[in-house]
Amino acid sequence: MKHTQPSTGSTGTVTEAVEPHDGFTAEERDAMKERAKELKAARRSPRGAKADTEAEVLAKIAEMPEADRVLAERVHALVKAVAPELTPKLWYGMPAYARNGKVVCHFQSAQKFKTRYATLGFSDQAALDDGTVWPVAYALKELTAADEERIGALVEKAVGRG
């Protein structure tokens, strides 16, 4: 909601104040700015030239706080092992894995949006359909061997092999 306030200038006119935010958190606005940079960089790349997107993903993972970094490294290794056909890329500044340029799954660090757990999410490109209702995001606090097996099975199903 915008408010009108008297101007502090000498004209005595009333001006409209700009809202301090537009409904998005600072973290969400930062993520949107990162996405805009990603799109701009992709447009600058010459046609046919493929940027080293995996290096960008690994660099972003390396910047994460330890708890998120450990989870992101494991998710990255699992996705690469189970679905090597997916291309790692940044998506809103977070690691994501795409097929034909479309994100299938992505990791979101807890620190990025100041949440209590990281998430592994799947887009509508993932073949996870199971009846009329199914989960598309999973909370990650730590990964056990059983958790890694489950994630591997989810990624396999997401790419149509499970």
C-alpha positions as CSV (number, residue, x, y, z in Angstrom):
1,M,0.0,0.0,0.0
2,K,1.4,3.4,-0.9
3,H,1.1,6.4,1.4
4,T,1.0,10.0,0.6
5,Q,3.2,12.3,2.6
6,P,4.0,15.9,2.6
7,S,7.2,16.7,0.7
8,T,10.2,17.8,2.7
9,G,11.0,20.2,-0.1
10,S,10.2,23.9,-0.1
11,T,7.3,23.6,-2.6
12,G,4.9,22.4,0.0
13,T,3.5,19.8,-2.5
14,V,2.3,16.3,-1.5
15,T,4.2,13.5,-3.1
16,E,3.6,9.8,-3.1
17,A,6.1,7.7,-1.0
18,V,7.4,4.5,-2.5
19,E,6.6,1.4,-0.5
20,P,9.8,0.0,1.3
21,H,9.3,-3.4,-0.5
22,D,6.9,-4.8,-3.0
23,G,5.8,-7.9,-1.1
24,F,9.0,-9.8,-1.6
25,T,11.6,-10.4,1.0
26,A,15.2,-9.1,0.6
27,E,16.3,-12.7,-0.1
28,E,13.6,-13.2,-2.8
29,R,14.6,-9.9,-4.4
30,D,18.3,-11.0,-4.4
31,A,17.3,-14.4,-6.0
32,M,15.4,-12.6,-8.7
33,K,18.4,-10.3,-9.4
34,E,20.6,-13.4,-9.6
35,R,18.2,-15.0,-12.1
36,A,18.2,-11.8,-14.2
37,K,22.0,-12.0,-14.3
38,E,21.9,-15.7,-15.3
39,L,19.5,-14.9,-18.2
40,K,21.6,-11.9,-19.3
41,A,24.8,-14.0,-19.3
42,A,23.0,-16.8,-21.3
43,R,21.9,-14.2,-23.9
44,R,25.5,-12.9,-24.2
45,S,26.9,-16.4,-24.9
46,P,27.5,-17.0,-28.6
47,R,25.1,-19.5,-30.1
48,G,26.4,-23.0,-29.8
49,A,29.0,-22.0,-27.2
50,K,28.2,-23.8,-23.9
51,A,29.3,-22.1,-20.8
52,D,30.9,-24.2,-18.0
53,T,27.7,-24.2,-16.0
54,E,28.9,-27.0,-13.8
55,A,31.9,-24.9,-12.6
56,E,29.4,-22.1,-11.8
57,V,27.3,-24.5,-9.8
58,L,30.3,-25.9,-7.9
59,A,31.5,-22.3,-7.2
60,K,28.1,-21.4,-5.8
61,I,28.1,-24.6,-3.6
62,A,31.5,-23.7,-2.3
63,E,30.2,-20.3,-1.1
64,M,27.5,-21.9,1.1
65,P,27.8,-22.3,4.8
66,E,29.1,-25.7,5.8
67,A,25.8,-27.4,6.6
68,D,24.2,-26.4,3.3
69,R,27.5,-27.0,1.4
70,V,27.7,-30.6,2.6
71,L,24.1,-31.3,1.5
72,A,24.5,-29.5,-1.8
73,E,27.7,-31.4,-2.6
74,R,25.9,-34.7,-1.9
75,V,22.9,-33.8,-3.9
76,H,25.1,-32.7,-6.8
77,A,27.1,-36.0,-6.7
78,L,23.8,-38.0,-6.6
79,V,22.2,-36.2,-9.5
80,K,25.4,-36.5,-11.6
81,A,25.6,-40.2,-10.8
82,V,22.0,-41.1,-11.3
83,A,21.1,-38.8,-14.2
84,P,24.3,-37.7,-16.0
85,E,22.1,-36.4,-18.9
86,L,20.9,-33.5,-16.7
87,T,23.0,-30.4,-17.0
88,P,24.0,-28.5,-13.9
89,K,23.2,-24.8,-14.0
90,L,22.4,-21.9,-11.7
91,W,18.7,-21.1,-11.2
92,Y,17.9,-18.1,-9.0
93,G,21.4,-18.4,-7.7
94,M,21.0,-22.0,-6.6
95,P,22.2,-25.3,-8.0
96,A,19.7,-26.8,-10.5
97,Y,19.7,-29.7,-13.0
98,A,18.1,-29.3,-16.4
99,R,17.1,-31.3,-19.5
100,N,17.0,-29.4,-22.7
101,G,17.4,-26.2,-20.8
102,K,14.4,-26.8,-18.5
103,V,15.0,-27.3,-14.8
104,V,14.0,-30.8,-13.6
105,C,15.2,-30.4,-10.0
106,H,17.0,-27.9,-7.8
107,F,18.6,-27.5,-4.4
108,Q,17.8,-24.5,-2.2
109,S,20.0,-23.8,0.7
110,A,18.5,-23.1,4.1
111,Q,20.7,-20.0,4.5
112,K,19.6,-18.4,1.2
113,F,16.1,-17.8,2.5
114,K,16.8,-18.1,6.2
115,T,14.8,-21.2,6.6
116,R,15.5,-24.1,9.1
117,Y,16.1,-26.7,6.4
118,A,17.4,-26.9,2.8
119,T,15.1,-28.3,0.1
120,L,15.4,-30.5,-2.9
121,G,12.6,-29.4,-5.3
122,F,11.3,-30.8,-8.5
123,S,9.6,-28.9,-11.3
124,D,6.7,-29.9,-13.5
125,Q,9.4,-31.3,-15.9
126,A,10.0,-34.1,-13.4
127,A,8.0,-37.3,-14.1
128,L,7.0,-37.7,-10.4
129,D,3.3,-38.0,-11.1
130,D,1.6,-40.4,-8.7
131,G,-2.2,-40.2,-8.9
132,T,-3.7,-36.7,-8.4
133,V,-1.4,-35.5,-5.5
134,W,2.3,-36.0,-5.0
135,P,5.2,-34.1,-3.3
136,V,7.5,-32.0,-5.4
137,A,9.8,-30.6,-2.6
138,Y,11.7,-32.4,0.2
139,A,13.2,-30.9,3.3
140,L,16.8,-31.8,3.9
141,K,18.5,-31.5,7.3
142,E,21.2,-34.2,6.8
143,L,21.6,-37.2,4.5
144,T,21.8,-40.7,5.6
145,A,22.6,-43.6,3.3
146,A,18.8,-44.4,3.2
147,D,18.1,-40.7,2.3
148,E,20.6,-40.8,-0.5
149,E,19.0,-43.9,-1.8
150,R,15.6,-42.3,-1.7
151,I,16.9,-39.1,-3.5
152,G,18.6,-41.3,-6.1
153,A,15.3,-43.1,-6.8
154,L,13.4,-39.8,-7.0
155,V,15.9,-38.4,-9.5
156,E,15.6,-41.6,-11.6
157,K,11.9,-41.3,-11.5
158,A,12.0,-37.6,-12.3
159,V,14.0,-38.3,-15.5
160,G,11.6,-41.1,-16.5
161,R,13.6,-44.1,-15.5
162,G,12.0,-45.0,-12.1
